[in-house]
């Protein structure tokens, strides 16, 4: 499983790879995270620095880099976001828009 996150205003992209019971999270410019979801479903113990987990960390990072180049993708997202903000008239104008892009929930049929 792969997930990618580029929130407006975030300082870095985040990428997640899950294989079996391991979850690897890669942040551009920050230390990664690795969790054993079977032993730690609440993700409280980061195993990324544990030498015993080096092989699984390397395997999941390689899997991520097959999908995308995290740094290049982050740079592209940041440029796109900056252009979009500028298109709205700058940061203050974009902030005044609120959650305009949100999808409303469907209405219940009665």
LUMDRENLUM-375177 format. One record per atom (N, C-alpha, C): y, x, z; residue number from 1; residue in one letter. Coordinates in Angstrom, 1 decimal, padded with zeros to 4 digits, always signed. Each point is the difference from the previous one (the first is absolute). Layout:
<batis>
BATI   north    east      up    n  res
BATI       Y       X       Z  NUM    A
...
</batis>
This chain:
<batis>
BATI   north    east      up    n  res
BATI  -001.2  +000.9  +000.0    1    X
BATI  +001.2  -000.9  +000.0    1    X
BATI  +001.2  +000.9  +000.0    1    X
BATI  +001.0  -000.4  -000.7    2    X
BATI  +001.3  +000.7  -000.2    2    X
BATI  +001.2  -000.9  +000.3    2    X
BATI  +001.0  +000.5  +000.7    3    X
BATI  +001.2  -000.8  +000.2    3    X
BATI  +001.2  +001.0  -000.1    3    X
BATI  +001.1  -000.5  -000.5    4    X
BATI  +001.2  +000.8  -000.2    4    X
BATI  +001.2  -000.8  +000.5    4    X
BATI  +000.9  +000.6  +000.8    5    X
BATI  +001.1  -000.7  +000.6    5    X
BATI  +001.3  +000.8  -000.3    5    X
BATI  +001.0  -000.7  -000.5    6    X
BATI  +001.3  +000.5  -000.3    6    X
BATI  +001.0  -001.0  +000.4    6    X
BATI  +000.3  -000.2  +001.3    7    X
BATI  +000.9  -001.0  +000.4    7    X
BATI  +001.5  +000.5  -000.3    7    X
BATI  +000.8  -000.9  -000.3    8    X
BATI  +001.4  +000.4  -000.2    8    X
BATI  +000.5  +000.5  +001.4    8    X
BATI  +000.7  +001.1  +000.0    9    X
BATI  +000.5  +000.5  +001.3    9    X
BATI  -001.0  +001.0  +000.7    9    X
BATI  -001.3  +000.0  -000.5   10    X
BATI  -000.9  +000.9  +000.6   10    X
BATI  +000.4  +001.5  -000.4   10    X
BATI  -000.3  +000.9  +000.9   11    X
BATI  +000.3  +001.4  -000.3   11    X
BATI  -001.1  +000.7  -000.7   11    X
BATI  -001.1  -000.6  -000.2   12    X
BATI  -001.2  +000.6  -000.6   12    X
BATI  -000.9  -001.1  -000.5   12    X
BATI  -000.7  +000.3  -001.1   13    X
BATI  -001.1  -000.9  -000.4   13    X
BATI  -001.2  +000.3  +000.9   13    X
BATI  -000.8  -001.0  +000.1   14    X
BATI  -001.3  +000.1  +000.7   14    X
BATI  -001.1  -000.5  -000.9   14    X
BATI  -001.1  +000.8  +000.1   15    X
BATI  -001.2  -000.3  -000.8   15    X
BATI  -001.2  -000.1  +000.9   15    X
BATI  -000.9  -000.9  -000.3   16    X
BATI  -001.1  -000.2  +000.9   16    X
BATI  -001.3  +000.0  -000.9   16    X
BATI  -001.0  +000.8  +000.4   17    X
BATI  -001.3  -000.1  -000.6   17    X
BATI  -001.0  -000.3  +001.1   17    X
BATI  -000.8  -001.0  -000.3   18    X
BATI  -001.1  -000.3  +001.0   18    X
BATI  -001.3  +000.1  -000.7   18    X
BATI  -000.9  +000.8  +000.6   19    X
BATI  -001.4  +000.1  -000.5   19    X
BATI  -000.9  -000.1  +001.1   19    X
BATI  -000.9  -001.0  +000.0   20    X
BATI  -000.9  -000.2  +001.1   20    X
BATI  +000.8  -000.4  +001.2   20    X
BATI  -000.2  +000.7  +001.1   21    X
BATI  +000.7  -000.3  +001.2   21    X
BATI  +001.1  +001.0  +000.3   21    X
BATI  +000.4  +000.8  -001.0   22    X
BATI  +001.1  +000.9  +000.1   22    X
BATI  +001.2  -000.5  -000.7   22    X
BATI  +001.2  +000.2  +000.6   23    X
BATI  +001.3  -000.4  -000.6   23    X
BATI  +000.9  +001.2  +000.1   23    X
BATI  +000.5  +000.4  -001.2   24    X
BATI  +000.9  +001.1  -000.2   24    X
BATI  +001.3  -000.5  -000.4   24    X
BATI  +001.1  +000.4  +000.7   25    X
BATI  +001.3  -000.4  -000.3   25    X
BATI  +000.9  +001.3  -000.3   25    X
BATI  +000.5  +000.0  -001.2   26    X
BATI  +000.8  +001.2  -000.5   26    X
BATI  +001.5  -000.5  -000.1   26    X
BATI  +000.9  +000.8  +000.7   27    X
BATI  +001.4  -000.3  +000.0   27    X
BATI  +000.6  +001.2  -000.7   27    X
BATI  +000.9  -000.2  -000.9   28    X
BATI  +000.7  +001.1  -000.7   28    X
BATI  +001.0  +000.6  +001.0   28    X
BATI  -000.2  +001.3  +000.3   29    X
BATI  +000.9  +000.7  +000.9   29    X
BATI  -000.3  -000.1  +001.5   29    X
BATI  -001.1  -000.6  +000.3   30    X
BATI  -000.5  -000.2  +001.4   30    X
BATI  -001.5  +000.3  +000.1   30    X
BATI  -000.4  +000.2  +001.2   31    X
BATI  -001.4  +000.3  +000.2   31    X
BATI  -000.9  -001.2  -000.3   31    X
BATI  -001.2  +000.2  -000.5   32    X
BATI  -000.9  -001.1  -000.4   32    X
BATI  -000.6  -000.6  +001.3   32    X
BATI  -000.7  -001.1  -000.2   33    X
BATI  -000.8  -000.6  +001.1   33    X
BATI  -001.4  -000.3  -000.6   33    X
BATI  -001.0  +000.1  +000.9   34    X
BATI  -001.3  -000.3  -000.3   34    X
BATI  -000.6  -000.7  +001.2   34    X
BATI  -000.7  -001.1  -000.3   35    X
BATI  -000.5  -000.9  +001.1   35    X
BATI  -001.5  -000.3  -000.4   35    X
BATI  -000.8  +000.0  +001.1   36    X
BATI  -001.4  -000.5  -000.1   36    X
BATI  +000.1  -001.5  +000.5   36    X
BATI  +000.0  -000.9  -001.0   37    X
BATI  +000.2  -001.4  +000.4   37    X
BATI  -001.2  -000.6  +000.7   37    X
BATI  -001.2  +000.6  -000.1   38    X
BATI  -001.1  -000.5  +000.8   38    X
BATI  +000.1  +000.3  +001.4   38    X
BATI  +000.4  +001.3  +000.3   39    X
BATI  +000.2  +000.4  +001.4   39    X
BATI  +001.3  -000.4  +000.6   39    X
BATI  +001.0  -000.2  -000.9   40    X
BATI  +001.4  -000.2  +000.5   40    X
BATI  +000.7  -001.0  -000.9   40    X
BATI  -000.4  -001.3  +000.1   41    X
BATI  +000.6  -001.0  -000.9   41    X
BATI  +001.5  -000.2  +000.2   41    X
BATI  +000.5  +000.4  +001.1   42    X
BATI  +001.4  -000.2  +000.3   42    X
BATI  +000.9  +001.2  -000.5   42    X
BATI  -000.7  +001.0  -000.6   43    X
BATI  +000.7  +001.1  -000.6   43    X
BATI  +000.8  +000.8  +001.1   43    X
BATI  -000.5  +000.3  +001.1   44    X
BATI  +000.7  +000.6  +001.1   44    X
BATI  -000.2  +001.5  +000.0   44    X
BATI  -001.0  +000.6  -000.7   45    X
BATI  -000.3  +001.4  +000.1   45    X
BATI  +000.0  +000.5  -001.4   45    X
BATI  +001.1  +000.8  -000.3   46    X
BATI  +000.1  +000.7  -001.3   46    X
BATI  -000.9  +001.2  -000.1   46    X
BATI  -001.0  +000.0  -000.9   47    X
BATI  -000.9  +001.0  -000.1   47    X
BATI  +000.3  +001.0  -001.1   47    X
BATI  +001.2  -000.1  -000.6   48    X
BATI  +000.4  +000.8  -001.1   48    X
BATI  +000.0  +001.5  +000.3   48    X
BATI  +000.3  +000.4  +001.2   49    X
BATI  +000.0  +001.4  +000.4   49    X
BATI  -001.2  +000.5  +000.6   49    X
BATI  -001.1  -000.9  +000.1   50    X
BATI  -001.2  +000.4  +000.7   50    X
BATI  -000.9  +000.8  -001.0   50    X
BATI  -000.3  +001.3  +000.3   51    X
BATI  -000.8  +000.8  -001.0   51    X
BATI  -001.3  -000.7  -000.3   51    X
BATI  -000.6  -000.8  +000.8   52    X
BATI  -001.3  -000.6  -000.2   52    X
BATI  +000.2  -001.1  -001.1   52    X
BATI  +001.2  -000.4  -000.3   53    X
BATI  +000.3  -001.0  -001.0   53    X
BATI  +000.7  +000.5  -001.3   53    X
BATI  +000.0  +001.3  -000.1   54    X
BATI  +000.7  +000.7  -001.1   54    X
BATI  -000.6  -000.4  -001.4   54    X
BATI  -001.4  -000.1  +000.0   55    X
BATI  -000.6  -000.4  -001.3   55    X
BATI  +000.3  -001.4  -000.4   55    X
BATI  +000.0  -000.9  +000.9   56    X
BATI  +000.3  -001.4  -000.4   56    X
BATI  +001.5  -000.2  -000.4   56    X
BATI  +000.8  +000.7  +000.8   57    X
BATI  +001.5  +000.0  -000.4   57    X
BATI  +000.2  +000.6  -001.4   57    X
BATI  -000.6  +001.1  -000.3   58    X
BATI  +000.1  +000.6  -001.3   58    X
BATI  -000.5  -000.9  -001.1   58    X
BATI  -001.2  -000.6  +000.2   59    X
BATI  -000.6  -001.0  -000.9   59    X
BATI  +000.9  -001.1  -000.3   59    X
BATI  +000.6  -000.6  +001.0   60    X
BATI  +000.9  -001.2  -000.2   60    X
BATI  +001.3  +000.4  -000.6   60    X
BATI  +000.5  +001.2  +000.3   61    X
BATI  +001.3  +000.5  -000.7   61    X
BATI  -000.3  +000.2  -001.5   61    X
BATI  -001.2  +000.6  -000.3   62    X
BATI  -000.3  +000.2  -001.4   62    X
BATI  -000.1  -001.4  -000.7   62    X
BATI  -000.6  -001.0  +000.6   63    X
BATI  -000.1  -001.3  -000.5   63    X
BATI  +001.4  -000.6  -000.3   63    X
BATI  +000.9  +000.2  +000.9   64    X
BATI  +001.4  -000.5  -000.2   64    X
BATI  +000.6  +000.7  -001.2   64    X
BATI  -000.2  +001.3  -000.1   65    X
BATI  +000.7  +000.7  -001.1   65    X
BATI  -000.7  -000.3  -001.4   65    X
BATI  -001.2  -000.5  +000.0   66    X
BATI  -000.5  -000.5  -001.3   66    X
BATI  +000.7  -001.3  -000.4   66    X
BATI  +000.5  -000.8  +000.9   67    X
BATI  +000.7  -001.2  -000.3   67    X
BATI  +001.4  +000.3  -000.3   67    X
BATI  +000.7  +000.8  +000.7   68    X
BATI  +001.4  +000.3  -000.2   68    X
BATI  +000.4  +001.3  +000.6   68    X
BATI  +001.2  +000.5  -000.5   69    X
BATI  +000.6  +001.2  +000.6   69    X
BATI  +001.0  -000.6  +001.0   69    X
BATI  -000.3  +000.1  +001.3   70    X
BATI  +000.8  -000.6  +001.0   70    X
BATI  +001.5  +000.4  +000.0   70    X
BATI  +000.3  +001.2  -000.3   71    X
BATI  +001.4  +000.5  +000.0   71    X
BATI  +000.7  -000.6  -001.2   71    X
BATI  -000.6  +000.1  -001.2   72    X
BATI  +000.6  -000.5  -001.2   72    X
BATI  +000.2  -001.5  +000.1   72    X
BATI  -000.9  -000.7  +000.5   73    X
BATI  +000.1  -001.5  +000.1   73    X
BATI  +001.0  -000.4  +001.0   73    X
BATI  +000.1  +000.8  +001.1   74    X
BATI  +001.1  -000.3  +001.0   74    X
BATI  +001.4  +000.3  -000.6   74    X
BATI  +000.1  +001.1  -000.8   75    X
BATI  +001.3  +000.2  -000.6   75    X
BATI  +000.4  -001.1  -001.0   75    X
BATI  -001.0  -000.4  -000.8   76    X
BATI  +000.3  -001.1  -000.9   76    X
BATI  +000.4  -001.3  +000.7   76    X
BATI  -000.7  -000.3  +001.1   77    X
BATI  +000.4  -001.2  +000.7   77    X
BATI  +001.4  +000.1  +000.6   77    X
BATI  +000.3  +001.1  +000.6   78    X
BATI  +001.3  +000.2  +000.6   78    X
BATI  +001.1  -000.1  -001.1   78    X
BATI  -000.2  +000.6  -001.2   79    X
BATI  +001.0  -000.1  -001.1   79    X
BATI  +000.1  -001.5  -000.4   79    X
BATI  -001.1  -000.7  -000.1   80    X
BATI  +000.1  -001.4  -000.4   80    X
BATI  +000.7  -000.8  +001.0   80    X
BATI  -000.3  +000.2  +001.3   81    X
BATI  +000.7  -000.7  +001.0   81    X
BATI  +001.5  +000.3  +000.0   81    X
BATI  +000.4  +001.2  -000.2   82    X
BATI  +001.4  +000.4  +000.0   82    X
BATI  +000.7  -000.7  -001.2   82    X
BATI  -000.7  +000.0  -001.1   83    X
BATI  +000.6  -000.7  -001.2   83    X
BATI  +000.2  -001.5  +000.2   83    X
BATI  -001.0  -000.6  +000.7   84    X
BATI  +000.1  -001.4  +000.3   84    X
BATI  +001.1  -000.3  +000.9   84    X
BATI  +000.1  +000.8  +001.1   85    X
BATI  +001.1  -000.2  +000.9   85    X
BATI  +001.4  +000.1  -000.7   85    X
BATI  +000.1  +001.0  -000.8   86    X
BATI  +001.2  +000.2  -000.8   86    X
BATI  +000.3  -001.2  -000.8   86    X
BATI  -001.0  -000.5  -000.7   87    X
BATI  +000.1  -001.2  -000.8   87    X
BATI  +000.5  -001.2  +000.7   87    X
BATI  -000.3  -000.1  +001.3   88    X
BATI  +000.5  -001.1  +000.8   88    X
BATI  +001.4  +000.2  +000.5   88    X
BATI  +000.6  +001.2  -000.3   89    X
BATI  +001.3  +000.3  +000.4   89    X
BATI  +000.1  +000.9  +001.2   89    X
BATI  -001.0  +000.7  +000.4   90    X
BATI  +000.0  +001.0  +001.1   90    X
BATI  -000.8  -000.5  +001.2   90    X
BATI  -000.1  +000.8  +001.0   91    X
BATI  -000.8  -000.3  +001.1   91    X
BATI  +000.4  -001.2  +000.8   91    X
BATI  +001.3  -000.1  +000.2   92    X
BATI  +000.5  -001.2  +000.8   92    X
BATI  -000.3  -001.3  -000.7   92    X
BATI  +000.2  +000.0  -001.3   93    X
BATI  -000.2  -001.2  -000.8   93    X
BATI  -001.5  -000.4  +000.0   93    X
BATI  -000.8  +001.1  -000.1   94    X
BATI  -001.5  -000.3  +000.0   94    X
BATI  -000.4  -000.5  +001.3   94    X
BATI  +000.5  +000.5  +001.1   95    X
BATI  -000.4  -000.5  +001.4   95    X
BATI  +000.4  -001.5  +000.2   95    X
BATI  +001.1  -000.4  -000.7   96    X
BATI  +000.5  -001.4  +000.2   96    X
BATI  -001.0  -000.9  -000.7   96    X
BATI  -000.8  +000.5  -000.9   97    X
BATI  -000.9  -000.9  -000.8   97    X
BATI  -001.1  -000.6  +000.9   97    X
BATI  -000.3  +000.7  +001.1   98    X
BATI  -001.1  -000.4  +000.9   98    X
BATI  -001.4  +000.1  -000.7   98    X
BATI  -000.9  -000.9  +000.3   99    X
BATI  -001.3  +000.1  -000.5   99    X
BATI  -000.2  -000.9  -001.3   99    X
BATI  +001.0  +000.2  -000.9  100    X
BATI  +000.0  -000.8  -001.2  100    X
BATI  -001.3  +000.1  -000.8  100    X
BATI  -000.7  +001.1  +000.0  101    X
BATI  -001.1  +000.2  -000.8  101    X
BATI  -001.3  -000.6  +000.6  101    X
BATI  +000.1  -000.6  +001.2  102    X
BATI  -001.2  -000.4  +000.7  102    X
BATI  -000.6  -001.3  -000.7  102    X
BATI  -001.3  -000.1  -000.1  103    X
BATI  -000.6  -001.2  -000.5  103    X
BATI  -000.1  -001.0  +001.0  103    X
BATI  +000.5  -001.2  -000.2  104    X
BATI  -000.1  -001.1  +001.0  104    X
BATI  -001.5  -000.5  +000.1  104    X
BATI  -000.4  -000.4  +001.2  105    X
BATI  -001.3  -000.6  +000.1  105    X
BATI  -000.1  -001.3  -000.7  105    X
BATI  -001.2  -000.3  -000.5  106    X
BATI  -000.2  -001.3  -000.7  106    X
BATI  +000.2  -001.1  +000.9  106    X
BATI  +000.4  -001.1  -000.6  107    X
BATI  +000.2  -001.3  +000.8  107    X
BATI  -001.4  -000.6  +000.2  107    X
BATI  -000.1  -000.7  +001.1  108    X
BATI  -001.3  -000.7  +000.3  108    X
BATI  +000.1  -001.3  -000.8  108    X
BATI  -001.2  -000.4  -000.5  109    X
BATI  -000.1  -001.3  -000.7  109    X
BATI  -000.4  -001.0  +001.0  109    X
BATI  +000.7  -001.1  +000.2  110    X
BATI  -000.4  -001.0  +001.0  110    X
BATI  -000.4  -001.3  -000.7  110    X
</batis>
